[in-house]
Amino acid sequence: MHFYKFLLMSVFFFTSLQSYEEGHIYNDDIKIVYRDYGPKDAEPILLVQGLGGQLINWPDHVINFLIENNFRPIVFDNRDTGLSSRISSNLFTDENRSKTITNTYIRYFFRLPINAPYSLDDMAEDSILILDHLSINKAHLLGISMGGMIAQIVAANYSDRIKTFTLIASSVSTPGPLNGPSKDVRKLLMQRSNNPNATIDERIARTKKIFKLIGLENSNLETKEFYDKSVESLNRAGPDDSGFSRQLMAILASKNRIQKVKSIETKTLIIHGEEDPLIKVNNAYKANKLIKNSNLLIYPKMRHLIEEPVFNLFKEELLIHLQEV
């Protein structure tokens, strides 16, 4: 484990929804910002976000459900997102960003090695250091999408720290070109990578296009609530969106975690949408086969996101899973 330092810098907030403590830790010189919801005597559950996701992007219905059932959700900004540190890299200057992205995708398609500025293992270490900082010996673990990939490493490398593992809309290896995102989704991901300095309105328009593909069918995104939350998220993250590409590069460089995943013994719940266009459903079947102590839930109407109608489909099964320890 790299040398790390903790800086006890916590602030208490109260919103109309829930109270939380906000603070940060350092992994070497990389700052990771977290929020700690719920009472300290409740069961801690660490939630790991997906590609480009911030801690504020966890839906209220998920956080509130966990708190109402005596859990203590702990959420955080992965490195390169939100208020956490941006990682400097000479691969992503204005002059060579496009070349780096193009070369990365070429190497991905031909299954060649990719040298990323950091790895998913580094991000897993960020995660466990938050638990160290909060003096939490054991916690439940839930990861979605890229967060699920990171959480797999946490569950494998730090098995004595994890009570249960929940894997949502994720994969145990970097999908091949024929098993990865649909063509339309890949196109939008490339657009975001190639234009990290887009205006807020351009980013919101792009977000709507992505959500229409990976979210619940016929969701209404033309609402003031969606616009306001998008603006809040974009303003909080700041104008530089290049961290998205570095996270994506870490995913593509990871190749596979099959041997690590096979070593997971923690009780695991795998949840996936049958219609997921970003991470295809066969990835869930593969994870279920590799993790011996796992249960698999597949939902026909679910895509990649966990909107409230989707969450309502599996929240009771999730609760049973968390309470059966």
C-alpha positions, 0 to 999 in steps of 0.5 A: 500500500502506498504511503498515505496521510489523513487530514481530519477536516470534516464539516457537518451539514443538514439538508431537507433530506438527511444530515451528513458529515463531509470530509476528505482523506489523502492517498499520498497527495491525492485528495478523496472527498466523502460524505458520511450519512446516517447515525454512527451506530448504524450499519456502514455501507460504502457505495462506489460510483461509476464512470464520471459519477460524483457522490451527489449523483447517488439518488436520494431514493437509494440513500434514504432507503438505506438510512430508513433501514438502519444503514449508514451510507458512505459515498465519495468522489472517486479520484478525477471527479467532483471535489476530489483531486484531478490527476495530472498527466502529460497524456491529456494536454490540449495538444495530445488529448485526441491522439491519446484517446484515439490510440487508447481505443485502437489498443483496446480494440486490438486487445493490446496493453494500455498504460493508464495514469492510474489503475482500478487497484489504485481507486480500490485503495482510495476506497478502503482508506476512507473506511480506515479514516472513519475507523470502520473495521467492516462495512457492507460494499455496493458498487455500480458500473465502474464502481462495481469493478473497483468494488470487486478489487476491494472485496478480493483484496480486503475480504476481512473488511467486507460484510456483504458485496452488492454488484450492480450493472458491472463486469468482471473484465473489460468487455471486448468490442463485440461485448461492450457498449452499443455503437450509439453509446460508444459514440457519445462516450467518445464525444465526451472524451474529445470535448472536455471543455464543453459548455454547461448547455452542451454537457447537459444536452449530451447527458440527456442523449446518454441517459435516454440510451442507458436509462429507463425507457421513456423517462422524462428528462425535460424537467426543471429538476433534471436541469437543476441537478445537472447544473449543480453536478457540473458546477460542482465538478468544475469546467475540466472534464478530462478526468472522465477520459483518465477513468475510462483509460483505467477501465480499458487498461484493467483487462480482466479481474477474473482471478481476483473475482474467483477469490471473492468469498463474501456473500454477493448479490449481483443485479443487472438489467436485461436491456443494459446497452452499456455493460451487457447482461451476459457480464452478470451471468459471468460474475455469478458463475465466478463468485461461488457465494452469489445470487443473481437478479436480472430485470427485463425493464432495467437498463444501466441506471437505478431510477426510482422505479428500477430501484423499487424492483429490487430494493427489498431483495437488497435489504434481505441480502444486507440483513442476512449477515 
